[in-house]
């Protein structure tokens, strides 16, 4: 082969491999509408996309309808900055696939700044718990305010017995209550304080800040309860996810596609371990090498398989209520664990030649 032909062939091979790798990363057709709290469109707001592995960045702006359409090509994970809010949205590509994402984003920068002060890891906090009864407007004084939560589902049906905790992190005080049959819970709170509000197991679901002036504040909150078939076995939470399982206000519905392994990802026991709490959730992948979990959002998790620990990291810190998340992991099991029969010693390995008589001294 001549040197010219060799170089041409090498160039074609490299081009093919580059195209193959690019195709493997997946494409996303992204349609975004940006609105204010009053649902009015926000035009001319910058939208910046960044591919996290290459740091390739592009800037777009919304039109008069607050909309922008973006084709995200040849990447794995994109962070979307909207206005001043970095990582407002995180998108993950599906390898060898092109899919469409349509999303409406409510842009509220002051609320975003306030949310950055919220703390999810409170394991070192020792709270004084104050149980709330049914305080009324007449209980409000010059030094207190009344917070009323009306909790309903997406069909506007009242949600009863929803635990709510209003947390004063600065003074380590937690005001605890539950919604009544009408889906209502009342909290009488001291003024001049910032409060984070937990709904069920969902930390920082809302916030409420008081100043010097007393107020009576009513807040309508949509809340989807968690419905999942799970049981505790020792320190592991075994889950059974069905087609009817849905994301909730407390948990995200996560789908993991497994590539690799002896069974090509099918029928594998998968564990996801919370970095924050250490809780371990277990489920089994199906014949299509997919496994699902319904797990608390706003956390990070380690993904483990039988023959490989820490296969990947599951980052749900940007996921909030009713979130759905999909990812693909590459399973590279330890061959000694996956194919132990190949490493068993054979009779030949154990065979020891007899001692020579010349080496035996009497």
Residue, then its C-alpha position, 0 to 999 in steps of 0.5 A: x500500500x502506498x503512503x498516500x493510500x494509507x493516509x487516505x484510509x487512516x483519514x477515513x477511519x478517523x472520520x468514521x470513528x468520530x462520526x460513530x462517537x458523535x452519533x453515540x452521544x445522542x441529539x436533543x431537539x429542545x423547545x423552551x418557553x420562558x414565563x414570569x410568575x404571572x405566566x406572561x412571556x419573557x422575550x429577549x432573555x438570554x439562554x446559554x447552553x453548555x455541554x459539560x464534557x467539552x464545555x462548548x457554549x452557545x447563546x440564544x434569546x427568546x422571541x416575543x412569545x418567550x420561546x426558543x428552539x435549540x438543536x443540541x447535537x453531539x453531547x451527553x449532558x447540557x446545562x441550560x442557563x436562563x438569564x442570571x440563573x445558571x443550571x436552570x435546566x439540565x438535559x441528558x442525551x440518550x445514546x444513539x437516539x434523537x428525542x424532543x424536549x418541550x419545557x416551560x420555565x417560570x423565571x423568578x430570579x429573587x426566588x432563585x436567590x432565596x432558594x440558594x440559601x436552603x440547606x438539604x443536609x440537616x443531619x447535624x441539626x438538633x431541632x426543637x419541635x413545636x407542634x401546631x394546633x389550629x391557630x386562627x387570625x385572632x391569634x396573630x400578634x404584633x410579633x407574629x404572622x399566620x401562614x395558611x397552606x391549602x394543599x391540593x393535587x393536580x385535580x384540585x382535590x384537597x390532600x389531607x394528612x400531608x405532614x408539613x414542617x416549617x423550619x427556622x434553621x438559624x434558631x434550630x426550631x421546627x414548627x410541625x403540622x398536618x393538613x386537615x380533611x380540607x387540605x389546610x394547615x395553619x402555622x403561627x410564626x415569629x416575625x423577622x425570620x426566614x423559614x424553609x418549608x418541607x412537605x412530607x419527605x420533600x425538603x425545601x418544597x417552599x419557603x416563607x420569610x417574615x419581616x417586622x410587619x405581621x401578616x396573614x398569608x395564604x398559599x395554595x400548593x399542589x402536592x402529589x403523594x408518593x405511591x410505590x410498592x416497596x419494602x425494607x429488607x435489612x438496610x435495603x429498600x426493595x422497590x417494584x415499579x409498575x407502568x402505573x408508578x408516577x413521580x411525586x412531589x417527594x420523589x423523582x421517577x428515574x429510568x436507567x438503561x444498562x449497556x454491557x455485562x454478561x447479560x447485556x444489562x438484562x436481569x441485573x440487580x441494581x442498587x442506588x445509594x443516597x450520598x446524603x442519607x446512605x439509604x440503598x434502593x434495590x430493583x432489577x432490570x428488565x429484559x430490555x436492560x432498563x430499571x426504574x426507581x422512585x427515589x427522593x429528588x434533590x440528592x446525589x446517588x451512587x449506582x452499584x451493580x453486582x460485579x461493579x461498585x460505583x458504576x456511575x453517579x446519579x445527580x438529581x440535585x436539579x430535579x424537583x417535584x414530579x421530576x422524571x429523569x433518564x440516564x444510560x450507564x456503561x457496565x464494566x464488571x470485574x471479569x473475575x466476579x462475572x466469569x469466575x469459572x475462567x479463573x478456577x485452577x485446573x488440574x494442570x495448575x495443581x499438578x506437582x511433578x514427583x521429586x527426583x530420587x537423586x534429590x532424596x538423601x538417606 
